Amino acid sequence: MTSSTSNFYAEENKIFVATDCIVFGFDDGELKLLIFKRRVAPHEGDWSLIGSFVKPSEDVDEAAQRVLKEITGLDNVFFEQSKTYGKADRDEGARCISVAQFALIRIDEYDRKLTEKHGAYWYKLEDLPKLVLDHDQMVTDALSKLRSRAKHQPIGFELLPEKFTIPQLQSLYEAIFQRKLDPGNFRKKVLSFEVLKKQAEKDKSASKRGAYYYMFDHEKYQNLLESGYNFEIL
């Protein structure tokens, strides 16, 4: 005779598990965060990260993908787990542990209209309203992890067009770190990695002289990464 695993812990206290999605978006040289008005009590109607309880039948990662699509319409966004939040009093609604996950995506016009249709909005980091529960801390922690990663790896190339200029790349890093960078030093540093392929054409939208376009050499970058190369950018 076999016993159902659901009965093994029948005498133990029940704790809810949730996942909260910290979705950073890059748009017009600015870093933004995707938030919405919370739909359930407590704090119904207040600004919140996009999140949900994890269903018994799904993985935590699956829950993040599900709730993001339900609330924003966005699909196939790659998440990375940031941190688990388990203070006993973090949610007055119930004893709840939340696994925070973060993503960095490029915002296009389709994403903007789609999310607003579902009731979610992109806010610049400096304009963020107060978020519910410990969501402000989740954002701070995820941003710190993103910045730590960006210091040592040339992340975020998927947020730029296939062909981009060094000033465009610099604007991405300035958005992530929320500070201005010296153009000469930044250019010298990123070119020293030799993972950018210079193109013949220029972008002349900002000046008559223009700036050369570059393309990211994914294969060369991957080979260097596997060899243990340190891409310390800042």
C-alpha positions in Angstrom: 0.0 0.0 0.0 1.4 3.4 -1.0 0.7 6.7 0.7 0.2 10.0 -1.1 3.1 12.4 -0.5 0.5 15.1 0.2 -0.2 13.4 3.6 3.4 13.2 4.8 3.4 16.8 6.2 -0.3 17.0 7.1 0.4 18.1 10.7 2.8 20.9 9.7 1.9 24.6 9.4 1.1 25.8 5.9 3.2 28.6 4.4 2.5 30.3 1.1 5.1 30.7 -1.6 5.0 33.6 -4.1 7.2 34.9 -6.8 7.6 38.6 -7.6 8.9 39.8 -11.0 11.4 42.7 -11.2 11.3 43.6 -14.9 13.7 46.3 -15.8 13.3 47.9 -19.3 15.7 49.9 -21.4 14.0 52.7 -23.4 15.4 55.9 -25.0 18.5 55.8 -22.9 16.6 55.3 -19.6 16.1 52.4 -17.2 12.5 51.7 -16.2 10.6 49.3 -14.0 7.4 47.5 -14.8 4.7 47.9 -12.0 1.0 47.7 -11.7 -1.8 48.4 -9.2 -2.2 45.4 -6.8 -5.5 43.5 -7.4 -5.9 41.7 -4.1 -6.0 42.7 -0.4 -4.1 43.7 1.6 -2.9 46.9 -0.2 -5.3 46.4 -3.1 -5.0 49.4 -5.5 -1.4 50.3 -4.4 1.6 50.1 -6.7 3.3 46.7 -6.7 5.7 44.5 -8.5 4.1 41.9 -10.7 3.7 38.7 -8.7 1.6 35.7 -7.8 1.3 32.7 -5.5 3.0 29.7 -6.9 0.5 27.0 -7.7 1.1 23.4 -6.4 1.5 22.1 -9.9 4.1 24.6 -11.2 7.7 25.4 -10.7 8.6 28.9 -9.3 10.1 29.8 -12.7 6.9 28.8 -14.5 4.9 30.9 -12.1 6.9 34.0 -13.0 6.3 33.4 -16.7 2.6 32.8 -16.1 1.9 35.8 -14.0 3.9 38.1 -16.2 1.9 37.0 -19.3 -1.4 37.3 -17.4 -0.8 40.8 -16.1 1.2 42.3 -18.9 0.8 40.1 -22.0 4.5 39.8 -22.3 5.8 36.3 -23.0 9.1 34.4 -23.2 11.0 36.8 -20.9 14.1 35.3 -19.4 14.3 35.6 -15.6 17.1 35.1 -13.1 16.4 34.5 -9.5 17.5 37.5 -7.4 16.8 36.6 -3.7 14.3 34.9 -1.4 12.4 37.0 1.1 11.2 35.2 4.2 10.7 37.6 7.1 7.9 36.3 9.2 6.0 39.7 9.2 6.8 40.6 5.5 3.1 40.1 4.4 0.3 40.8 6.8 -2.1 38.8 4.6 -0.5 35.5 5.5 2.9 33.8 6.3 4.4 34.0 2.9 7.9 33.5 1.4 8.6 35.2 -1.9 11.2 34.3 -4.5 12.1 37.5 -6.4 13.2 37.2 -10.0 14.6 39.9 -12.3 14.9 40.5 -16.0 16.3 43.2 -18.3 14.5 43.7 -21.6 14.3 46.2 -24.4 11.1 48.1 -24.4 9.5 48.7 -27.8 6.3 50.3 -28.8 4.5 47.0 -28.9 5.5 46.2 -25.3 4.4 49.6 -24.1 0.9 49.4 -25.6 0.5 45.8 -24.5 1.4 46.3 -20.9 -0.8 49.4 -20.6 -3.7 47.5 -22.1 -3.3 45.0 -19.2 -2.9 47.7 -16.6 0.8 47.7 -16.1 3.1 50.7 -16.6 6.8 51.5 -17.1 8.2 54.0 -14.6 11.6 55.6 -14.7 13.5 54.5 -11.6 13.8 58.1 -10.3 10.0 58.5 -10.6 9.0 55.2 -8.9 6.0 55.5 -6.4 6.2 53.7 -3.1 5.7 50.0 -3.6 3.8 47.6 -1.3 5.3 45.2 1.3 9.1 44.8 0.8 9.0 45.4 -3.0 11.1 48.5 -2.7 13.9 46.4 -1.1 13.5 43.8 -3.8 14.1 46.4 -6.5 17.1 47.7 -4.7 18.6 44.3 -4.3 17.9 43.3 -7.9 19.4 46.5 -9.2 22.5 45.9 -7.1 22.9 42.4 -8.6 22.4 43.8 -12.1 25.1 46.4 -11.5 27.5 43.9 -10.1 27.0 41.7 -13.2 27.4 44.7 -15.5 30.7 45.6 -14.0 32.3 42.4 -15.1 30.4 41.2 -18.1 29.3 43.1 -21.3 25.6 42.4 -20.5 22.7 44.0 -22.2 23.7 43.8 -25.9 20.3 42.3 -26.6 18.8 45.6 -25.5 20.5 47.4 -28.4 19.9 47.2 -32.1 22.0 44.6 -34.0 24.2 47.5 -35.1 24.9 50.2 -32.5 27.3 53.0 -31.7 29.7 53.3 -28.7 27.6 56.3 -27.4 24.5 54.1 -27.5 26.3 51.4 -25.6 27.5 54.0 -23.1 23.9 55.3 -22.6 22.9 51.7 -21.6 25.6 51.5 -18.9 24.8 55.0 -17.7 21.1 54.0 -17.4 22.1 50.8 -15.4 24.4 52.7 -13.0 22.4 55.9 -13.0 25.5 58.1 -13.5 27.5 59.7 -16.2 30.6 58.0 -17.5 33.7 59.5 -19.2 33.3 58.9 -22.9 37.0 58.4 -23.6 37.6 56.0 -20.8 34.4 54.0 -21.6 35.3 53.7 -25.3 38.9 52.6 -24.6 37.7 50.0 -22.1 35.0 48.3 -24.2 37.2 48.3 -27.3 40.0 46.7 -25.4 37.9 43.5 -25.1 38.0 43.1 -28.9 34.4 41.7 -28.9 33.0 44.5 -31.0 33.2 44.4 -34.8 33.5 47.8 -36.4 31.2 48.5 -39.4 31.8 50.7 -42.4 28.8 52.8 -42.0 28.1 55.6 -39.5 25.2 57.0 -37.6 24.9 60.7 -38.4 21.7 61.4 -36.6 23.5 63.1 -33.7 26.2 65.0 -35.6 27.6 65.6 -39.1 30.8 63.7 -38.2 28.8 60.7 -37.1 29.7 57.6 -35.0 30.7 54.3 -36.5 28.4 51.4 -36.0 29.6 48.2 -34.2 28.3 44.7 -33.9 28.7 42.3 -31.0 30.9 39.2 -31.7 29.0 36.6 -29.6 31.2 33.7 -30.6 34.4 35.5 -29.6 32.9 36.7 -26.4 31.7 33.2 -25.4 35.2 31.8 -26.1 36.8 34.4 -23.9 34.2 33.9 -21.2 34.8 30.2 -21.1 38.6 30.8 -20.8 38.0 32.8 -17.6 38.5 36.3 -19.1 37.4 39.1 -16.8 35.4 41.7 -18.6 35.7 44.4 -16.0 34.1 47.4 -17.6 33.9 49.9 -14.7 
